Amino acid sequence: MPGVIVSTDDDIRIGAKSGARVMIGNRLLRLSGEELRNYLQALRAEDISSIEVIARPPASFDAEGSGGIIKINMRRNTNSGYNGTVSTNFSHGRYSRFSGAATSSVRTEKLEAQASLNIPHSVNYRQTDIGRSQWNSSERFESSSFYRSGNAAFNYRMGLNFYPGKNHTLGLEASGSFLNEKVKAMSADGTFASSGTVDSIMRYSNFPDTREKGLFDLGLNYRWDVDSAGGALELLGNHYSSKSERTTYYSSNFYDTQGSMLRSILRYSDLGTNMDISTIQGDFSKNIVQFVTLRTGAKFSRVGTRGDNCYKNFDGEGEWQPDSILSNGLSYSEKVYAGYASATLTMASTEIQAGLRVERTDMKTRSLGDNQEFGNLYTNFFPSVFLKQEITERQYISVNYTRRILRPPYQALNPYRILVNENTMSEGNPYLRPQLSHNFAFSYSPDPDFEITLSYDSQTDVFGDTELGSSLKTIVTTGNIAEAKDATLDIFWSKDFTQWWTSMNNLSGTYNRFRNDYFDRHAKFLFATTNNTFSVSPVFTFQFNGRLFTKGVDRYYTILMNSWVFDVGTMVRLMDRRLVMTMGVNDIFHRDGNRRLSMDNGTFQSITHSKWDTRRAYIGLTWQFRNDYRAVRGIKRSNQEEVNRTWN
């Protein structure tokens, strides 16, 4: 699709905006990364009736997020039969990653069943060098760290659709995952006096750092197709629960300028979190007159989470003593009541859609250590207006306005501190307000293969990471740090140069203003992509992709390097296109995972250089087995917004 870009880490972008989500029909997929890629690769083009790119979702969607939605509409097929895939993928950069997956589905006249299994194993790393100084001090702080994680997961999904009558569908779907991750981190931190001499050095390591997580998600869906014109009633219910635990031993040794050890600190932590999310939703659509469609619905969600942080210090005499300063616990609850109504007028060459969504949020946070409580109750209105006018059969203009909300992840609301090492901690903020935005867009398409969009976003209560403390100690927290305004020009262009060469291109230029009481910054960005497919033969395809991010200012940060990324890959389809083999290299010159940033938040000045594993060679095999039966009709989910905030 023109304007749709998939990065090397499988993040989907619509234009310059990241975090796009994928829908199959009316069902929003709760998949990401490699699992989402495997799912989409298993779809067949002949089973797809249309694809819609919804850059600014209307009132009928959750008001959360701004990344947009890609909606894939499947052809309805009532034939009985079966289909399935078996696939395996291997990639290697600095470390290796491997996954195996299988899907299967079967349909009879009244019943449709599906199941999938994905078992990934990966090793990741990040290397970071930081140099930081404080404005009112001549001291300097430098840190060099290396982070390596190896994780193995087990992901499953099972679904059942029952068709008691021609216009009725009852769906049940259960999914879950188990994750085991082992982390190894090492760092060397040094402080320097005004003369440039070393004051002290800290060497840190963890041994071991083990993380385990399990989650389960159950969904129930009833759909009644009221009429043949698209009228439908849907009732949805979901329950999601997760439990995670992390145990870590920290070792920190401090040395003087001569290399003699000054002191040693040994700590132990046990961090646990339990979360439950329940949602209920109802949607109704109906053609009330020939050219007017009415949509209305309501949703209720309830989130409950409890976190317990236990820290202990080794006293040097063979005993572990509780750390009363770092140990704490949190209880968080949130209820959101939402309702919406929208109307669509379709007449000749004109389409007009207008809607309003109302959400009332009631949240409460309680710190279990000191019994402090914080609550917030607020109501937001989210209008949306969309106008599309066809000039000719191939040309159109459109105007769009939406108001959106971005709520912070639940973990960012935890008020207690989490130890990274003796010089660095993270701390949540229970006073975080949601980020609100007004989005305007004007689009003109003189041809189906060419589109120009001018958009303007105005954001308030923008939240982001900020640093507290002195230049020698760092506490990273999240706050409502500023307001931001963005003007973006997007140009999408696709071209079939020959019968065997198709090129899709995107050029985005953004002007950004980011300000608060302490600074006012202006920035210009350029983001460009080109995706080229060469169909060498009916069974062999070669692909070349390129992306460019220019350096510039992004809020607190200044990006010091241009990032130009090139990917190459091939696809071979054999045995009546049932066996698919893919191979290639992502980020050939290792630019996407090689970033240099400078930061100035009015108190600190720092330069950070980070590297991570984006240059990877890969190979994959997929075998498809099927008869006349095609795609499974999945169920719609009601808890996508809430699950996205769990940081899974």
WOSULSUL-V450356 format. One record per residue. SS is DSSP state (helix for helix, strand for strand, loop for the rest). D_FIRST is the distance of its C-alpha to the first C-alpha in whole Angstrom. Layout:
<<SS,D_FIRST> <SS,D_FIRST>>
//
This chain:
<<loop,0> <loop,4> <loop,6> <strand,6> <strand,8> <strand,11> <loop,14> <loop,17> <loop,19> <loop,16> <loop,15> <strand,12> <strand,11> <strand,10> <loop,11> <loop,14> <strand,15> <loop,15> <loop,16> <loop,13> <strand,14> <strand,13> <strand,15> <strand,15> <loop,17> <loop,19> <strand,20> <strand,18> <loop,18> <loop,21> <loop,20> <loop,19> <helix,19> <helix,19> <helix,20> <helix,17> <helix,15> <helix,18> <helix,17> <helix,14> <helix,15> <loop,17> <loop,15> <loop,15> <helix,13> <helix,16> <helix,16> <strand,13> <strand,14> <strand,11> <strand,8> <strand,9> <strand,8> <strand,12> <loop,13> <loop,16> <loop,17> <loop,21> <loop,24> <loop,24> <loop,22> <loop,24> <loop,24> <strand,24> <loop,21> <loop,19> <loop,16> <loop,14> <strand,12> <strand,9> <strand,11> <strand,11> <strand,14> <strand,16> <loop,18> <loop,22> <loop,24> <loop,28> <loop,29> <loop,31> <strand,30> <strand,29> <strand,26> <strand,25> <strand,24> <strand,26> <strand,25> <strand,26> <strand,24> <strand,26> <strand,26> <strand,28> <loop,29> <loop,32> <loop,32> <strand,31> <strand,28> <strand,28> <strand,27> <strand,28> <strand,26> <strand,27> <strand,25> <strand,27> <strand,27> <strand,30> <strand,30> <loop,34> <loop,34> <loop,35> <strand,33> <strand,30> <strand,30> <strand,28> <strand,28> <strand,27> <strand,28> <strand,27> <strand,29> <strand,28> <strand,30> <strand,30> <strand,32> <strand,30> <strand,32> <strand,32> <strand,35> <strand,36> <strand,38> <strand,39> <strand,42> <strand,43> <strand,46> <strand,47> <loop,48> <loop,52> <loop,52> <loop,53> <loop,52> <strand,49> <strand,47> <strand,45> <strand,43> <strand,42> <strand,40> <strand,38> <strand,36> <strand,36> <strand,34> <strand,34> <strand,33> <strand,33> <strand,31> <strand,31> <strand,29> <strand,29> <strand,28> <strand,30> <strand,29> <strand,31> <strand,30> <strand,33> <strand,33> <strand,37> <strand,36> <loop,34> <loop,32> <strand,33> <strand,31> <strand,32> <strand,30> <strand,31> <strand,29> <strand,31> <strand,29> <strand,31> <strand,31> <strand,34> <strand,33> <strand,36> <strand,36> <strand,38> <strand,38> <strand,40> <strand,40> <strand,43> <strand,44> <strand,46> <strand,47> <strand,49> <strand,51> <strand,53> <loop,55> <loop,56> <loop,58> <loop,55> <loop,57> <strand,55> <strand,56> <strand,55> <strand,52> <strand,51> <strand,49> <strand,47> <strand,46> <strand,45> <strand,47> <strand,45> <strand,42> <strand,41> <strand,38> <strand,38> <strand,36> <strand,35> <strand,33> <strand,33> <strand,31> <strand,32> <strand,30> <strand,32> <strand,30> <strand,32> <strand,30> <strand,32> <strand,30> <loop,32> <loop,31> <loop,29> <loop,28> <loop,26> <loop,28> <strand,29> <strand,31> <strand,29> <strand,32> <strand,30> <strand,32> <strand,31> <strand,34> <strand,33> <strand,35> <strand,35> <strand,38> <strand,38> <strand,41> <strand,41> <strand,44> <strand,45> <strand,48> <strand,48> <strand,50> <strand,51> <strand,54> <strand,55> <strand,57> <loop,59> <loop,59> <loop,61> <loop,59> <loop,61> <strand,60> <strand,60> <strand,59> <strand,57> <strand,55> <strand,54> <strand,51> <strand,50> <strand,47> <strand,46> <strand,43> <strand,42> <strand,40> <strand,40> <strand,37> <strand,37> <strand,34> <strand,35> <strand,32> <strand,33> <strand,31> <strand,31> <strand,29> <strand,30> <strand,28> <strand,30> <strand,30> <strand,33> <strand,33> <loop,31> <loop,29> <strand,29> <strand,27> <strand,29> <strand,28> <strand,30> <strand,30> <strand,32> <strand,32> <strand,34> <strand,34> <strand,36> <strand,36> <strand,39> <strand,39> <strand,42> <strand,42> <strand,45> <strand,46> <strand,49> <strand,50> <strand,53> <strand,55> <strand,57> <loop,61> <loop,62> <loop,65> <loop,63> <loop,62> <strand,58> <strand,59> <strand,56> <loop,54> <loop,55> <loop,53> <loop,50> <loop,50> <strand,49> <strand,47> <strand,44> <strand,44> <strand,41> <strand,40> <strand,38> <strand,37> <strand,35> <strand,35> <strand,32> <strand,32> <strand,30> <strand,30> <strand,27> <strand,27> <strand,25> <strand,26> <strand,25> <strand,27> <loop,26> <loop,23> <strand,24> <strand,22> <strand,24> <strand,24> <strand,26> <strand,27> <strand,29> <strand,29> <strand,32> <strand,33> <strand,36> <strand,36> <strand,39> <strand,40> <strand,43> <strand,43> <strand,46> <strand,47> <loop,50> <loop,52> <loop,53> <loop,52> <loop,50> <strand,48> <strand,45> <strand,44> <strand,42> <strand,41> <strand,39> <strand,37> <strand,33> <strand,32> <strand,28> <strand,28> <strand,24> <strand,24> <strand,21> <strand,22> <strand,20> <strand,21> <strand,20> <loop,22> <loop,22> <loop,20> <loop,17> <loop,18> <strand,18> <strand,19> <strand,18> <strand,21> <strand,20> <strand,23> <strand,23> <strand,25> <strand,24> <strand,26> <strand,26> <loop,29> <loop,30> <loop,30> <helix,33> <helix,35> <helix,35> <helix,37> <loop,40> <loop,43> <loop,44> <strand,44> <strand,42> <strand,44> <strand,42> <strand,45> <loop,48> <loop,47> <strand,43> <strand,43> <strand,40> <strand,41> <loop,39> <loop,40> <loop,40> <loop,40> <loop,37> <loop,35> <loop,32> <strand,30> <strand,29> <strand,26> <strand,26> <strand,22> <strand,22> <strand,19> <strand,19> <strand,16> <strand,17> <strand,15> <strand,17> <strand,14> <loop,11> <loop,10> <strand,12> <strand,12> <strand,15> <strand,15> <strand,19> <strand,20> <strand,23> <strand,24> <strand,27> <strand,28> <strand,32> <strand,33> <strand,31> <strand,31> <strand,31> <strand,34> <strand,37> <strand,40> <strand,43> <loop,47> <loop,49> <loop,47> <loop,49> <loop,47> <strand,44> <strand,43> <strand,39> <strand,38> <strand,35> <strand,36> <strand,35> <strand,35> <strand,34> <strand,32> <strand,29> <strand,28> <strand,24> <strand,23> <strand,20> <strand,18> <strand,14> <strand,13> <strand,10> <strand,10> <strand,9> <strand,12> <strand,13> <loop,17> <loop,18> <loop,18> <loop,17> <strand,15> <strand,12> <strand,11> <strand,8> <strand,10> <strand,11> <strand,14> <strand,16> <strand,20> <strand,22> <strand,25> <strand,27> <strand,30> <strand,32> <strand,35> <loop,38> <loop,42> <loop,42> <loop,39> <strand,37> <strand,34> <strand,32> <strand,29> <strand,26> <strand,23> <strand,21> <strand,17> <strand,15> <strand,13> <strand,12> <strand,10> <strand,12> <strand,12> <strand,16> <strand,17> <loop,21> <loop,22> <loop,21> <loop,21> <strand,20> <strand,17> <strand,17> <strand,15> <strand,15> <strand,14> <strand,16> <strand,16> <strand,19> <strand,20> <loop,24> <loop,27> <strand,28> <strand,30> <strand,28> <loop,30> <loop,33> <strand,32> <strand,31> <strand,29> <loop,31> <loop,29> <loop,26> <strand,23> <strand,21> <strand,20> <strand,19> <strand,18> <strand,18> <strand,18> <strand,19> <strand,18> <strand,21> <strand,21> <strand,25> <loop,27> <loop,25> <loop,22> <loop,24> <strand,24> <strand,21> <strand,22> <strand,20> <strand,22> <strand,21> <strand,22> <strand,20> <loop,21> <loop,24> <loop,26> <loop,26> <loop,25> <loop,22> <loop,25> <strand,28> <strand,29> <strand,32> <strand,32> <strand,35> <strand,36> <strand,38> <loop,39> <loop,42> <loop,44> <strand,43> <strand,41> <strand,40> <strand,38> <strand,35> <strand,34> <strand,32> <strand,31> <strand,29> <loop,27> <loop,24> <loop,25> <strand,24> <strand,25> <strand,23> <strand,24> <strand,23> <strand,24> <strand,23> <strand,25> <strand,24> <strand,27> <strand,27> <loop,28> <loop,27> <loop,26> <loop,22> <loop,21> <loop,23> <loop,23> <loop,23> <loop,25> <loop,23> <loop,25> <loop,27> <loop,27> <helix,24> <helix,25> <helix,28> <helix,27> <helix,24> <loop,28> <loop,30> <loop,28> <loop,28>>
//
